[in-house]
Amino acid sequence: MENRNIDLLLKDGTKITGKSFGYKGSASGEVVFNTAMTGYPESLTDPSYKGQILVLTYPLIGNYGVPDYKSENGILNFFESEKIHISGFVISDYSWENSHWNSQKSLSEWLIENKIPGIYGVDTRAITKHLREQGSMQGKIVWNNEDIEFSDPNSENLAEQVSTKEVIEYGNGKYRIILVDCGVKFNIIRRLLKRDTTVVRVPWNYDYTNEKYDGLFISNGPGDPKKCETTIKHIAKAFEKDTPIFGICLGNQLMSLASGGDTYKLKYGHRSHNQPVLQVGTNRCYITSQNHGFATDASTIGKEWEQLFVNVNDNTNEGIIHKTKPFFSTQFHPEASSGPTDTDFLFDKFLNLIKESV
């Protein structure tokens, strides 16, 4: 058991001292919080957390260890990508003993393998309250008084860093889906493969505009959507056709930008399993999982578009839909594997649009 002190430093001068677990080293990034009660294997491997120091509000972490690395259809069964993407991990209480039927190793061992420093024994809810008031900010985990610089991951094209570098094909279904990988979660691919599809995963800047496909999917991913200029250009070109398009999270923002709209950075983002969203024009409210730091400015989307969903808590945009063509998107994650599955039907909606168009 490790009892060495380790510090979390925020750029506004806040210093929090806790105990070390995981990798013995320092790391910097954007400090953000997540309020989910379960699912740390999913969160840590979600590419949308690239470059971020993740603070979990739920107090007990590590008690069910880390699942095995078995794969099916070329993707890992219990993770959202091949590796951990966060820069650092901040929790309240670390369980040094884990018990679960599928546990293969401890969380600390997993962090060591991926060279991710962790800090526990701190008041993560107080940190969360501070970030809610001040906004997400740059920070660093400092091990053994090692002096490292603060860093702003949003100044980089993070989608390029986490995207596949080659074209990868999954499944052998009837309908051919081009999936633009800006940091795709594996469960998106799983949900598509369950619906008689062949999924062709392509890099973030891949030019598919002259290829034949039955549906286009724009994935989630990290960082500022405006860094993905090539992706936006290709989406705008795809809008000229009538082939169905579905975007999730960053995909929603990229489709909004391609429509002529604008995006902006949220104060502290939406990262939780129980965000209520209202389907515009109805009284239907869905409970959703979310992970994003940027949002669409709904007042700027093109005149051929309208809002599809709105966040009940703060009225931010949660999706857009074209008025006449089969294009739509969501800001939340209907595929979340450790959160509510209320909106999984949107994958059926996408496939039905494809079936109607082929």
C-alpha positions as CSV (number, residue, x, y, z in Angstrom):
1,M,0.0,0.0,0.0
2,E,1.4,3.4,-1.0
3,N,1.2,6.3,1.5
4,R,3.4,8.9,-0.1
5,N,2.0,12.4,-0.3
6,I,1.2,13.8,-3.7
7,D,-0.2,17.2,-4.6
8,L,-2.9,18.5,-7.0
9,L,-2.2,22.1,-8.0
10,L,-4.8,24.2,-9.8
11,K,-3.8,27.2,-11.9
12,D,-5.6,29.6,-9.6
13,G,-3.2,28.7,-6.8
14,T,-5.3,26.1,-5.1
15,K,-3.2,23.2,-3.6
16,I,-4.6,20.0,-2.4
17,T,-2.5,17.2,-0.8
18,G,-3.4,13.6,-0.8
19,K,-1.9,10.1,-1.0
20,S,-0.5,8.5,-4.1
21,F,-1.8,5.4,-5.9
22,G,-1.2,4.2,-9.5
23,Y,1.9,5.5,-11.4
24,K,4.5,7.4,-9.4
25,G,4.9,10.5,-11.6
26,S,3.5,13.9,-12.4
27,A,1.0,14.9,-15.0
28,S,-0.8,18.1,-16.2
29,G,-4.0,18.8,-18.1
30,E,-7.5,20.3,-17.7
31,V,-9.1,19.4,-14.4
32,V,-12.7,18.3,-14.8
33,F,-15.2,16.3,-12.7
34,N,-17.6,13.4,-13.3
35,T,-20.6,12.7,-11.0
36,A,-21.3,9.1,-12.2
37,M,-21.5,6.4,-9.5
38,T,-20.2,3.6,-11.6
39,G,-18.2,3.0,-14.7
40,Y,-14.6,4.1,-14.2
41,P,-13.3,1.5,-16.7
42,E,-15.5,3.2,-19.3
43,S,-14.6,6.8,-18.3
44,L,-10.8,6.2,-18.1
45,T,-10.8,4.6,-21.6
46,D,-13.2,7.2,-23.2
47,P,-11.1,9.2,-25.7
48,S,-13.3,12.2,-24.9
49,Y,-11.2,12.6,-21.7
50,K,-7.9,13.0,-23.6
51,G,-5.6,15.4,-21.8
52,Q,-7.8,15.8,-18.7
53,I,-7.3,15.2,-15.0
54,L,-10.5,13.5,-14.0
55,V,-12.0,14.1,-10.5
56,L,-14.8,11.6,-9.5
57,T,-17.3,12.8,-7.0
58,Y,-18.5,9.3,-6.0
59,P,-16.4,8.5,-2.9
60,L,-15.5,4.8,-3.2
61,I,-13.4,3.8,-6.3
62,G,-11.5,0.7,-7.1
63,N,-13.7,-1.8,-5.3
64,Y,-14.5,-3.8,-8.4
65,G,-11.1,-3.7,-9.9
66,V,-10.5,-3.8,-13.7
67,P,-12.1,-6.3,-16.1
68,D,-10.3,-8.6,-18.6
69,Y,-9.1,-7.6,-22.0
70,K,-11.2,-10.1,-24.0
71,S,-12.3,-8.9,-27.4
72,E,-15.1,-9.6,-29.9
73,N,-15.4,-8.3,-33.5
74,G,-12.0,-6.8,-33.1
75,I,-12.9,-4.5,-30.1
76,L,-12.5,-5.0,-26.4
77,N,-15.6,-6.2,-24.6
78,F,-15.4,-4.1,-21.4
79,F,-13.6,-0.9,-22.4
80,E,-14.2,2.1,-24.7
81,S,-10.8,2.1,-26.4
82,E,-7.5,0.3,-26.3
83,K,-6.0,2.4,-23.5
84,I,-6.5,5.0,-20.8
85,H,-6.8,8.5,-22.1
86,I,-7.0,10.7,-19.0
87,S,-3.8,12.4,-17.8
88,G,-4.4,12.0,-14.1
89,F,-7.0,10.6,-11.6
90,V,-8.4,12.2,-8.5
91,I,-10.6,10.3,-6.1
92,S,-11.8,10.4,-2.5
93,D,-11.3,6.9,-1.2
94,Y,-9.3,4.1,-2.9
95,S,-10.2,0.5,-2.2
96,W,-7.0,-1.5,-1.9
97,E,-9.0,-4.7,-2.1
98,N,-11.3,-5.4,-5.1
99,S,-13.9,-8.1,-5.7
100,H,-15.8,-8.8,-8.9
101,W,-16.4,-11.9,-11.0
102,N,-14.6,-10.2,-13.9
103,S,-11.8,-8.5,-12.1
104,Q,-8.4,-9.3,-13.5
105,K,-6.3,-6.7,-11.8
106,S,-6.5,-3.7,-9.4
107,L,-7.2,-0.2,-10.5
108,S,-3.8,0.9,-9.2
109,E,-2.0,-1.8,-11.2
110,W,-3.9,-0.7,-14.3
111,L,-2.9,3.0,-13.8
112,I,0.7,1.9,-13.3
113,E,0.7,0.0,-16.6
114,N,-0.6,3.1,-18.4
115,K,1.7,5.5,-16.5
116,I,-1.3,7.5,-15.1
117,P,-0.7,9.1,-11.6
118,G,-3.6,8.9,-9.1
119,I,-4.3,10.8,-5.9
120,Y,-6.7,9.7,-3.2
121,G,-7.7,10.9,0.3
122,V,-8.9,14.3,-0.8
123,D,-12.4,15.9,-0.7
124,T,-13.4,15.5,-4.3
125,R,-16.8,17.1,-3.7
126,A,-15.1,20.2,-2.4
127,I,-12.9,20.2,-5.6
128,T,-16.1,19.8,-7.7
129,K,-17.8,22.7,-6.0
130,H,-14.7,24.8,-6.6
131,L,-14.7,23.9,-10.3
132,R,-18.4,24.6,-10.6
133,E,-17.8,28.1,-9.3
134,Q,-14.5,28.9,-11.1
135,G,-14.9,26.7,-14.1
136,S,-12.8,23.8,-15.4
137,M,-9.1,24.9,-15.3
138,Q,-5.6,23.8,-15.9
139,G,-4.0,21.8,-13.2
140,K,-1.2,19.3,-12.5
141,I,-0.6,16.3,-10.2
142,V,2.9,16.8,-8.7
143,W,4.8,13.8,-7.5
144,N,7.9,14.2,-5.4
145,N,8.0,18.0,-5.9
146,E,8.7,17.5,-9.6
147,D,8.2,20.9,-11.3
148,I,6.1,20.6,-14.5
149,E,4.3,23.1,-16.6
150,F,0.6,23.6,-16.7
151,S,-0.9,22.6,-20.1
152,D,-4.0,23.4,-22.0
153,P,-5.1,20.3,-24.0
154,N,-7.8,22.3,-25.8
155,S,-5.2,24.3,-27.6
156,E,-4.4,21.1,-29.6
157,N,-6.3,19.0,-32.1
158,L,-7.1,16.2,-29.7
159,A,-9.4,14.4,-32.1
160,E,-6.4,13.9,-34.4
161,Q,-4.4,12.4,-31.5
162,V,-7.1,9.8,-30.6
163,S,-8.4,9.0,-34.0
164,T,-7.5,5.8,-35.9
165,K,-4.6,6.1,-38.2
166,E,-6.0,3.6,-40.7
167,V,-9.3,2.4,-42.2
168,I,-10.7,-0.5,-40.1
169,E,-13.7,-2.6,-41.1
170,Y,-16.0,-4.4,-38.6
171,G,-18.8,-6.8,-39.2
172,N,-20.4,-8.1,-42.4
173,G,-23.9,-6.7,-42.3
174,K,-26.2,-5.5,-45.0
175,Y,-25.8,-1.8,-44.5
176,R,-22.5,0.0,-45.0
177,I,-21.8,2.7,-42.4
178,I,-18.8,5.1,-42.7
179,L,-17.9,6.0,-39.1
180,V,-15.7,9.1,-38.9
181,D,-13.5,8.4,-35.8
182,C,-12.8,11.6,-33.9
183,G,-12.3,9.5,-30.7
184,V,-15.1,6.9,-31.0
185,K,-16.2,4.8,-28.0
186,F,-16.2,1.1,-28.7
187,N,-19.8,0.8,-27.6
188,I,-21.0,3.0,-30.5
189,I,-19.5,0.3,-32.8
190,R,-21.1,-2.4,-30.8
191,R,-24.5,-0.8,-31.0
192,L,-24.2,-0.4,-34.8
193,L,-23.0,-4.0,-35.4
194,K,-26.1,-5.3,-33.6
195,R,-28.2,-3.8,-36.3
196,D,-27.0,-5.7,-39.4
197,T,-24.3,-3.2,-40.5
198,T,-20.7,-3.2,-41.8
199,V,-18.9,-0.4,-40.0
200,V,-16.0,1.2,-41.7
201,R,-14.0,3.2,-39.2
202,V,-12.0,6.0,-40.9
203,P,-9.6,8.7,-39.6
204,W,-10.9,12.1,-38.5
205,N,-9.7,13.7,-41.7
206,Y,-10.5,10.9,-44.2
207,D,-12.2,12.0,-47.4
208,Y,-15.2,9.7,-47.9
209,T,-17.3,12.2,-49.9
210,N,-16.9,10.3,-53.2
211,E,-17.4,6.8,-51.7
212,K,-20.6,4.8,-51.7
213,Y,-22.1,4.2,-48.2
214,D,-25.6,3.7,-46.8
215,G,-25.1,5.9,-43.7
216,L,-22.6,8.3,-42.2
217,F,-21.8,8.4,-38.5
218,I,-19.8,11.2,-36.9
219,S,-18.3,10.1,-33.5
220,N,-17.7,11.6,-30.2
221,G,-14.2,12.9,-29.3
222,P,-12.2,15.3,-27.2
223,G,-11.4,19.0,-27.4
224,D,-12.5,22.0,-29.4
225,P,-14.5,21.0,-32.4
226,K,-13.2,24.0,-34.4
227,K,-9.8,22.3,-34.5
228,C,-11.4,19.7,-36.9
229,E,-11.6,21.9,-39.9
230,T,-11.1,19.1,-42.4
231,T,-13.8,17.0,-40.8
232,I,-16.2,20.0,-40.9
233,K,-15.5,20.5,-44.6
234,H,-16.3,16.8,-45.4
235,I,-19.5,16.9,-43.4
236,A,-20.6,20.0,-45.2
237,K,-20.0,18.2,-48.5
238,A,-22.0,15.2,-47.2
239,F,-24.9,17.5,-46.5
240,E,-25.3,17.9,-50.2
241,K,-26.5,14.3,-50.5
242,D,-29.6,12.7,-49.0
243,T,-27.7,9.8,-47.3
244,P,-28.6,9.5,-43.6
245,I,-26.2,11.0,-41.0
246,F,-26.1,10.5,-37.3
247,G,-23.6,12.4,-35.0
248,I,-22.9,11.9,-31.2
249,C,-21.3,14.4,-28.8
250,L,-18.4,16.0,-30.7
251,G,-20.3,14.8,-33.8
252,N,-23.2,17.0,-32.8
253,Q,-20.9,20.1,-32.6
254,L,-19.2,19.2,-35.9
255,M,-22.5,18.9,-37.7
256,S,-23.6,22.2,-36.2
257,L,-20.4,23.9,-37.5
258,A,-20.9,22.3,-40.9
259,S,-24.4,23.7,-41.0
260,G,-22.9,27.2,-40.6
261,G,-23.5,27.4,-36.8
262,D,-21.1,28.1,-33.9
263,T,-19.9,26.4,-30.8
264,Y,-18.5,27.6,-27.4
265,K,-16.8,26.3,-24.3
266,L,-19.0,25.5,-21.3
267,K,-17.9,26.7,-17.9
268,Y,-17.4,23.2,-16.5
269,G,-19.0,20.9,-19.0
270,H,-21.5,18.1,-18.6
271,R,-20.1,14.8,-17.3
272,S,-22.5,12.6,-15.5
273,H,-25.0,9.7,-16.0
274,N,-28.2,11.4,-15.1
275,Q,-28.6,14.5,-17.3
276,P,-32.2,15.2,-18.3
277,V,-32.9,16.2,-21.9
278,L,-36.2,17.2,-23.4
279,Q,-37.2,16.3,-26.9
280,V,-38.2,19.6,-28.6
281,G,-41.8,19.8,-29.4
282,T,-42.8,17.1,-27.0
283,N,-43.1,16.5,-23.3
284,R,-40.7,13.6,-23.5
285,C,-37.8,13.8,-21.1
286,Y,-34.9,11.3,-21.3
287,I,-32.2,10.6,-18.7
288,T,-28.8,10.5,-20.4
289,S,-25.1,10.1,-20.0
290,Q,-22.9,12.9,-21.1
291,N,-19.2,13.9,-21.4
292,H,-18.4,17.1,-23.1
293,G,-16.8,20.5,-22.4
294,F,-18.1,22.4,-25.5
295,A,-21.6,23.0,-26.8
296,T,-23.5,24.1,-29.9
297,D,-24.9,27.7,-30.0
298,A,-28.4,26.8,-31.0
299,S,-29.2,30.3,-32.2
300,T,-26.6,30.0,-35.0
301,I,-27.4,26.7,-36.7
302,G,-28.5,26.9,-40.3
303,K,-32.0,27.9,-41.2
304,E,-32.6,24.3,-42.6
305,W,-32.0,22.9,-39.1
306,E,-33.7,23.0,-35.7
307,Q,-33.0,21.7,-32.2
308,L,-33.9,18.1,-31.5
309,F,-33.1,18.0,-27.8
310,V,-32.5,20.6,-25.0
311,N,-30.9,20.1,-21.6
312,V,-33.5,20.6,-18.9
313,N,-30.9,21.9,-16.4
314,D,-29.4,24.7,-18.3
315,N,-31.2,24.9,-21.7
316,T,-28.0,24.1,-23.7
317,N,-28.4,22.3,-27.0
318,E,-28.5,18.5,-26.9
319,G,-29.0,17.7,-30.6
320,I,-30.0,19.1,-33.9
321,I,-32.1,17.7,-36.8
322,H,-32.5,18.8,-40.5
323,K,-36.0,19.9,-41.4
324,T,-36.1,17.9,-44.7
325,K,-33.1,15.6,-44.9
326,P,-32.3,12.4,-42.8
327,F,-29.6,14.1,-40.7
328,F,-29.7,14.3,-36.9
329,S,-27.4,14.4,-33.9
330,T,-27.3,14.2,-30.1
331,Q,-24.9,15.9,-27.6
332,F,-25.4,13.1,-25.1
333,H,-24.3,9.4,-25.4
334,P,-27.2,7.0,-26.2
335,E,-24.6,4.1,-26.2
336,A,-23.2,4.7,-22.7
337,S,-22.6,1.2,-21.2
338,S,-22.5,2.1,-17.6
339,G,-25.3,4.7,-17.7
340,P,-29.0,4.9,-18.6
341,T,-30.0,3.4,-21.9
342,D,-33.2,5.4,-22.4
343,T,-32.1,6.7,-25.8
344,D,-30.7,3.5,-27.4
345,F,-33.7,3.7,-29.8
346,L,-31.8,6.5,-31.7
347,F,-29.6,3.8,-33.3
348,D,-32.9,2.2,-34.5
349,K,-34.0,5.6,-35.8
350,F,-30.7,5.9,-37.7
351,L,-31.0,2.4,-39.2
352,N,-34.7,2.9,-40.2
353,L,-33.7,6.1,-42.0
354,I,-31.0,4.1,-43.9
355,K,-33.5,1.3,-44.8
356,E,-35.9,3.9,-46.1
357,S,-33.2,5.5,-48.3
358,V,-31.6,2.4,-49.9
